[in-house]
Amino acid sequence: MRTNLITREGFNKLEQELNYLWREERPEVTKKVTWAASLGDRSENADYQYNKKRLREIDRRVRFLRKRLEAVKVIDYSPQQAGKVFFGAWVDIENDAGEQKTFRIVGPDEIYGRNDYISIDSPMARALLSKQIDDEAIVTTPLGKKMWFINNIRYHD
């Protein structure tokens, strides 16, 4: 299941991607397709075929982003969240072996390309929700249950 929550920064990033694709990249690729088409035989024209394919990819991503931006709910930080783990929190955790991790709990649309973000839908995030500093969270993994201790919670990087 995919949660429709997103941070303000994540929403702005998706909006910027949509604007870039629609206002900058798509018009540029459309010009290249038009130019390549004017050269004649399209079946052996690599410029035409590549840019036509890229245009389809852009259009597919634009459709996805428009639908997704309408569906998501932006969650902003509230002072009432202080001291507990909720959506958008940066969390420092440690296990009995001394292994430490730091990550931010965000929506599923924000985790790509970031090693320090985890989805709110992940078992780790679910185990940490509503916990406080010094609480322990038991995370169910394919290898069994793991215990983590919460060392720090913050909402601003």
C-alpha positions in Angstrom: 0.0 0.0 0.0 1.2 3.4 -0.9 0.6 6.3 1.5 -0.5 9.6 -0.1 1.5 11.8 2.2 4.4 14.1 1.2 6.5 16.7 2.9 6.4 20.3 1.7 10.0 19.9 0.2 9.0 16.7 -1.6 5.9 18.4 -3.1 8.0 21.4 -4.2 10.5 19.0 -5.8 7.9 17.1 -7.8 6.3 20.4 -8.9 9.7 21.7 -10.1 10.3 18.4 -12.0 6.8 18.8 -13.6 7.5 22.5 -14.6 11.0 21.6 -16.0 9.7 18.7 -18.1 6.7 20.6 -19.4 8.2 24.1 -19.9 11.8 23.4 -20.8 12.6 19.8 -21.8 9.4 19.0 -23.8 9.5 22.1 -26.0 13.2 21.4 -26.8 12.6 17.7 -27.6 9.5 18.7 -29.7 11.8 21.0 -31.8 14.3 18.2 -32.3 11.5 15.8 -33.5 10.1 18.4 -35.9 13.6 19.1 -37.3 14.4 15.4 -37.6 11.0 14.7 -39.3 11.8 17.4 -41.9 14.8 15.5 -43.0 12.7 12.8 -44.7 12.9 9.1 -44.1 11.9 8.6 -40.5 12.4 4.9 -40.4 16.2 5.2 -40.5 16.5 8.5 -38.7 18.1 7.9 -35.3 17.5 11.5 -34.1 13.8 11.3 -34.9 13.3 7.8 -33.3 15.3 8.7 -30.2 13.6 12.1 -29.6 10.1 10.7 -30.4 10.8 8.0 -27.7 12.0 10.7 -25.3 8.9 12.7 -26.0 6.7 9.7 -25.0 8.7 9.3 -21.8 8.3 12.9 -20.9 4.6 12.8 -21.6 4.2 9.7 -19.4 6.1 11.3 -16.5 4.1 14.5 -16.9 0.8 12.6 -16.7 2.0 10.7 -13.6 3.2 13.9 -11.9 0.0 15.7 -12.5 -2.1 12.9 -11.1 0.2 12.4 -8.2 0.4 16.0 -7.2 -3.4 16.1 -7.1 -3.6 12.9 -5.0 -0.9 13.7 -2.3 -1.5 15.5 1.0 1.2 17.8 2.1 2.1 17.4 5.8 3.8 20.4 7.3 5.6 20.4 10.7 3.5 21.2 13.7 5.0 22.2 17.1 2.8 19.5 18.7 5.0 16.9 17.0 8.1 17.9 19.0 9.6 15.1 21.1 7.8 12.3 19.2 8.4 10.5 15.9 5.9 11.5 13.3 5.9 12.0 9.5 8.8 14.3 8.4 11.0 13.5 11.5 14.7 13.0 11.4 15.5 10.1 13.7 18.8 8.9 15.1 18.6 5.2 16.2 21.0 2.7 17.6 20.9 -1.1 18.2 22.5 -3.3 20.9 25.5 -3.9 18.7 26.2 -0.1 18.5 25.1 0.2 14.9 23.7 3.7 14.3 21.5 5.0 11.6 20.0 8.5 10.9 17.1 9.0 8.4 14.0 11.0 7.7 10.5 9.5 7.5 8.9 10.8 4.3 6.4 9.8 1.7 7.1 7.0 -0.9 7.6 9.6 -3.7 10.5 11.2 -1.9 12.9 8.2 -1.1 14.4 7.8 -4.6 18.0 8.8 -4.8 18.3 9.4 -1.1 19.9 6.9 1.3 18.9 8.9 4.3 15.1 8.9 3.6 12.8 6.0 4.4 9.1 5.6 3.4 6.4 6.0 6.0 5.2 2.7 4.7 8.4 0.8 5.7 8.4 -1.5 8.7 11.1 0.6 10.3 9.0 3.8 10.0 5.9 2.0 11.3 7.7 0.7 14.3 9.1 4.2 15.2 5.9 6.2 14.8 4.7 7.9 18.1 7.9 6.9 19.9 10.0 9.3 22.0 13.7 9.6 22.8 15.0 6.6 24.8 12.1 4.4 23.7 12.8 1.1 22.0 11.2 0.1 18.7 10.9 -3.5 17.6 11.1 -3.8 13.8 9.9 -7.0 12.2 12.3 -7.9 9.3 12.6 -11.0 7.1 15.4 -12.1 9.4 13.3 -11.7 12.6 12.7 -9.0 15.1 15.3 -6.3 15.6 15.4 -3.8 18.5 16.4 -0.2 18.0 16.7 2.6 20.6 15.8 6.2 19.7 18.6 8.6 20.5 17.3 11.8 18.9 14.3 13.3 17.1 14.3 16.5 15.1 12.2 18.1 12.4 14.6 20.4 10.8 17.9 19.3 9.2 
